[in-house]
């Protein structure tokens, strides 16, 4: 669909993610490394400013459920107001993955459930190591 795709991670200092932006970028690079037209990057500030700095003309956003659409529509309309030359395109997730969220995956994994097939094996391995370290510190 696109000649070039940049997967960008927001550096949000108000959140405390399980993995740093650098670690998430590493994992993404491992997964998308087979695609020569896909880059991984991170940014601070507004997504549309980041996109413009990379001469991007389209923001590709994933939608899992109606609740995602409501939020994403608000963002798309604001982004259009800020940068009318950048369009937002929504793609629906495959129904097999429509229920997945990072919060749910971490919760299931933390309670001993299987996340096989929900995340790439390299991500599962890193998740296992990280949660093991967290449990050791808390014990």
Buried (B, 14 or more C-beta within 10 A) or exposed (E): EEEEBBBBBEBEEEEEEBBEBEEBBBBBEBBBEEEEEBBBEBBEEBBBBBBBEEEBEEBBBEBBEEEBBEEBBEBBEEBBEEBEEBBBEBEEBEEEEEEBEEEEBBEBBEEEEEBEEBBBEEBBEBBEEBBEEEEEEEE
